[in-house]
């Protein structure tokens, strides 16, 4: 007996497809998934997201909003992101964020959010995934080849760090560098440089009493306003708040 394939539009509209996609996210322990309606209420999450909220089950998350689950500064940042996505400014793609892992340590994530629409183009809400960028081990494939880049970036944060220059240090083309850095760190070279700058700033905020303008300079940011803007976007807190709260270590 020959089974005729279902029409594509019938498959896309199938509730079974939605159930299977949600079930698929349950298998991804390092990827947090959620879906929200236009009011900001969570309508679906996976277990990794539940662990992120420190709740015990999905029932404790579904129906709530970011302000019910996260610190006010982080919740406000999430709501600002959601508003831009839902109101049509376009998707949020690979936003680099520093988030506390279930073990209490801070870790880097890449977050993507996309709006969901009905047949006539009305927004129904959004879907979001955040992928944990676990630090590669020293013997991971590709790390050794990038060691000149890693050392150079850390030693030269105060200089403009352009992809062409970084590629020359590694001995490859900018396109090859982009592929290598993404394979090892899950980031573009530009995102990797930003990550190192924020990590340097966190180290200085945690161990030194230097004025914020000096922390900005020593971390390689253009000036203090640029530092504050990028730091808030990555961590959800201002540098001053981060220092005063003594927030934990990087994983």
Helices and strands as residue ranges (DSSP letters): H 8-12, H 15-26, E 31-37, E 42-45, H 47-53, G 58-60, H 66-69, H 72-86, E 92-100, E 106-117, E 123-132, G 144-146, H 147-155, H 163-170, H 174-185, H 189-207, H 212-218, H 224-235, H 239-245
